[in-house]
Amino acid sequence: MREVVILGAGMHPWGKWGRPFTEYGVAAIRAALRDADLSWTDVQFVVGADTIRNGYPGFVAGATFAQAMGWNGARIASCYAACASGAQALDIARTRILAGLCDVALIAGADSAPKGFFTPVGGERPDDPDWLRFRLLGATNPAYFALYARRRMALYGDTAGDFAAVKVKNALAGSLNENARYRATVTAEQVLASPMVADPLRLMDICATSDGGAALVLASEDFARRHGGSRRPVRLAAVSTVTPVFPNTVLDLPDFATDSTAAVPPPKRSFRASIAHAAYEEAGLGPEDLSLAEVYDLSTALELDWMEDIGLCPPGEAVKLLRAGDTALGGRVPVNPSGGLASFGEAVPAQAIAQVCELTRQLRGSAGARQITGARVGLAANQGLFGHGSAIIATT
């Protein structure tokens, strides 16, 4: 079987720049190509992760980026999977290389996000559960982040202080990341004194919306060997894009049984847990093999859920790892050593790609002050609305 490696990783710093998303994507692409020591004309396939908030060009991101870079004859594709868009773009590019249809592929995602909470796009859509959640319940994203947090407090005894400790940990990591939007360290007291948004979550417990871009250059192992280079090779060991299995589906959407579900065996795990474990199965690895993990910390409390979902500990025990310092830089398995969404904010189609950029730097040993000693296996995981799961495992 052909192997796929990551030759280049590039980003445009996160922030609130107010410029077109294409500008961020092109900057990230150029950075990834420089990192790979390749030119734009070497790219045979381009996949854009779509951003539906940025007009028609955002719906055809692959073509938008290819045109902006200069038409080079490469084949193109675009995909949308909400927060998992970047991972699905990576999966498409990886699959084409594995099929022998190309040797060099580039994926890119970028967003120019509005201020405030994300809202549904496209006008009134009464058949859209996401739109109904906003229109009928007034439940913006922080409201259901808070429900997850309350669930942890009720089931496991987690406290607001524990949630604040997640932010403190991630802010320290983000202060060491030149691409992060928020570069200041914070104290637990500052987090707990920030304005309440959706009880028990305060402003510093919830990720912002951001502008930013990220890109990766993938290649077949044969091409990478011919191309040479002095960097430690990083291999894509697994990509999981699983969907829920009835009845254990995502908690934040209504679920409806159909006749087809009667023949489906009961799932062994929750949806988020199944995302990571499908990747473990493909890679032939387990959570005990991880050197680091990048997870989708939409809120501080949700990072604790993800720690359990990816198998770092049994349900209810994430706070034990947090309090022991196991998930901090220098700990046993650092979680979000990039700084996570706490330090970046959401640039939706770029974020899953940015997670893999961090895995790449850590596994190469080029993460600077936040470098994890001896990093060999990294996992990136996130979940997009409407059953889009994604997990990626990279190894040295």
Secondary structure, DSSP 8 states (H G I E B T S, - for coil): ---EEEEEEEEEEEE---S-HHHHHHHHHHHHHHHHT--GGG--EEEEE--TTSHHHHHTHHHHHHHHH---S-EEEEE--GGGHHHHHHHHHHHHHHTTS-SEEEEEEEE---SSS----SS--TT-HHHHHHHHH---HHHHHHHHHHHHHHHH---HHHHHHHHHHHHHHHTT-TT-S------HHHHHHS-EEETTEEGGGB--B-EEEEEEEEEEHHHHHHH--SS--EEEEEEE----BTTB--TTS-----GGGGGS---SS-HHHHHHHHHHHHHT--GGG-SEEEE--SBHHHHHHHHHHTTSS-TT-HHHHHHHTTTSTTSSS-B-TT-HHHHH-B-HHHHHHHHHHHHHHHHHT--GGG--TT--EEEEEEEETTTEEEEEEEE-
